[in-house]
Amino acid sequence: PLKSFLVAVPGSLYEVARNLCFQLNADDKEQVDGVNLLAIKSLTWIVSTMSASPDLCFKDSDGGAGTDSYGDNSDTDDEIGKDPVRWLMTRLSNIAKARGPRRREAIFKCFAAFASSCDPNIITPHLELMIEPLNRTLVEISSKVEQTPRHRAQNGADEAELPKEVIQLLEDQCGTEPFLNAFAAVKSKAREKREKRKQEAAAEAVQDPAAAAQRKIRKQEHERKRRKRRIEENRAMRGGYAKKNRVHY
């Protein structure tokens, strides 16, 4: 009988998953809804198959998964060998941390598909990886709403709808206790990172005032770019990139 190429060609499952992740990681202007939908459906099947048959991810008997031609440092042989599902969840989580509403929307829909279709035992151990970018997005939206005029606050509410729905779905499917434990761990890690940054900035201000001044300038420049990026993202969500051609008489 004919064998599927996933069985006949060692490591094919990993290669397919990696390429689908590469597609979901495209810039917002290159995102295609139909292609993303196909990628999400495929990854939903792949994550279950990875859990049931992790050997399909390896190119050789030693557990080598090959190298990542896209330069993703998270795709190491050791990490694949330990747990292919965790590699995939980590990859998707990292993609969702990057800016871009359409990119994040694709990943969040992927998480929702996992929660809806996969055995909870597959995704529950990786709740933190899914919750982290969802929580980060909600925090960013909340901060943005606080700094925008009231008549634009509704945009923030609309943007928050999907991540909130996915978070609720994860809790419903994985159970309240595991979800709350994972959510608390994500919150705790975020606080620790903030405190560490504050301590490092305070120490630098004392030990190297010139470097601290340069950091402040970079922060101000970053804030300026961030405000500009938010304006562009809002335009993209409203379809504002396509400017209407004016007719001159």
C-alpha positions, 0 to 999 in steps of 0.5 A, spaced: 500 500 500 502 507 498 504 510 504 503 518 506 509 522 504 509 524 512 511 517 513 515 515 507 519 522 508 522 522 515 521 529 518 516 531 513 511 533 519 516 538 522 517 541 515 510 542 514 509 545 520 515 550 520 513 552 513 505 553 515 508 557 521 512 561 516 506 563 512 502 565 519 508 570 520 508 574 514 507 581 515 500 584 515 500 587 508 502 580 506 497 576 510 491 572 506 485 570 510 484 564 505 491 561 506 491 563 513 485 559 514 488 553 511 494 553 515 490 554 521 486 547 519 492 544 517 496 546 524 490 543 528 491 536 525 498 537 525 498 538 533 494 532 534 498 528 530 505 530 533 502 528 540 500 521 537 506 520 533 512 525 535 517 520 531 514 523 524 517 530 526 524 527 526 529 526 520 533 520 523 533 515 528 537 520 533 531 525 533 534 530 529 529 535 526 534 539 521 535 546 521 531 552 520 532 555 513 528 561 516 533 563 521 528 561 527 533 560 533 527 556 537 527 551 532 533 547 535 534 539 534 534 539 542 527 542 543 524 538 537 527 532 540 524 533 547 517 535 545 515 537 538 508 540 540 511 544 545 516 547 539 510 548 535 506 552 541 513 556 542 513 558 535 506 560 535 507 564 541 513 568 539 509 569 532 504 572 536 508 577 540 510 581 534 506 587 532 501 586 527 494 586 528 492 581 522 498 576 524 496 576 531 489 575 529 491 569 525 495 566 531 489 567 536 484 563 531 489 558 531 489 557 539 482 557 538 482 552 533 486 548 538 482 549 544 475 547 540 478 541 536 484 538 540 484 533 546 485 538 552 490 534 555 495 536 549 494 543 550 493 544 557 501 543 559 502 549 554 497 554 556 502 559 559 505 559 552 498 561 549 496 566 554 502 570 554 501 573 547 493 574 549 495 577 555 500 582 552 495 584 547 490 585 552 495 590 556 497 593 550 490 595 548 488 597 555 494 602 555 492 604 548 485 606 550 487 610 556 491 614 551 486 615 546 480 620 545 473 617 547 471 617 540 476 612 538 475 608 545 471 603 541 476 601 536 480 598 542 474 594 545 473 591 538 480 589 538 480 586 545 474 582 543 478 576 540 483 575 545 478 575 550 474 570 547 480 565 546 482 566 553 475 564 555 475 558 550 481 556 553 479 556 560 472 552 558 476 547 555 482 546 559 479 547 566 478 553 571 484 551 575 489 549 570 487 555 567 488 560 573 494 557 575 497 558 568 494 565 568 497 567 574 504 564 572 504 569 566 502 575 570 508 573 575 513 573 570 510 579 567 511 583 573 518 580 574 520 582 567 518 589 569 521 590 576 528 587 573 527 593 567 526 598 573 532 596 577 537 595 571 535 602 569 536 605 576 542 602 577 544 605 570 542 612 572 547 612 577 553 608 574 553 611 567 549 617 567 551 618 559 548 611 557 542 612 561 541 619 558 541 615 551 537 610 553 531 615 555 532 618 548 531 611 545 525 610 549 522 617 547 524 615 539 521 608 540 514 612 543 514 616 537 514 610 533 509 606 537 504 612 536 505 612 529 505 605 528 498 605 532 495 610 527 497 605 521 495 599 525 488 602 526 488 605 519 489 597 516 484 595 521 479 600 517 482 598 510 485 605 510 491 603 507 487 604 500 487 611 499 481 613 494 484 617 488 481 624 487 478 626 481 481 633 478 477 637 474 
